[in-house]
């Protein structure tokens, strides 16, 4: 239940930050790279603070390099693909399509030795049925579908590698600080080379500062949730809560259609969660 609570809190903050970013980029008030920067900056700062406070408890193993290095490259690729997917796709379409991460994560969890019960598998199957229901009723927009799906597939590898590293080698803080700083470096380099853009200037504006804080708090809380359950379970909960928030945001701020169909799919997902968790 601790993992469930952490994910619920994290998703609320994370989806708020993502929706704000999508809205501001659409208004041309911020760039794609600024959106990425704002989404991870405070998460890194918070992790650095936690790491400093828990310095004596931090662990890093050089034995993690065979999994850590591939994860760094995959996370950078995934980050940029996800940014483009968020901008191109409807909020609800993006979150619903990323459900494809889940059945593949079940296989990955089994490979890494985590125990998955029959009820959990049945619950996730209900979630997959919700995706089929959405497809049959044309609940997806065409924009950004491919990028959203690629993002879902790549997430299987990055989440599995992350769970493996924090289980057997590194503390959460060390693992995510390395990852965050790597992505931040690539963002800064790309923004400067392409547009001579100073990403730090956005932090001086209250609206962008709020966007960054929401995204940062959300990502940190969700990262710690992976300590309490298998990756497939945490990701299932995260994707499901994200769908509900995205449906509301899509209707309220982006005038998305097929809301009734999407809510029906969410109910199927909620039932799947009940079966899976209890």
Secondary structure, DSSP 4 states (H G I P E B T S, - for coil): -HHHHHHHHHHHHHHHHHHHHHHHHHTTSS-HHHHHHHHHHHHHHHHHHHHHHTGGG----GGGHHHHHHHHHHHHHHHHHHHHHHHHS-HHHHHHHGGGHHHHHHHHHHHTT----HHHHHHHHHHHHHHHHHHHTT-S-STTHHHHHHHHHHHHHHHHHHHHHHHHT--HHHHHHHHHHHHHHHHHHHHHHHH---GGGGGGSHHHHHHHHHHHHHHHHHHHHTTTS-HHHHHHHHHHHHHHHHHHHHHHHS--S-HHHHHHHHHHHHHHHHHHH-
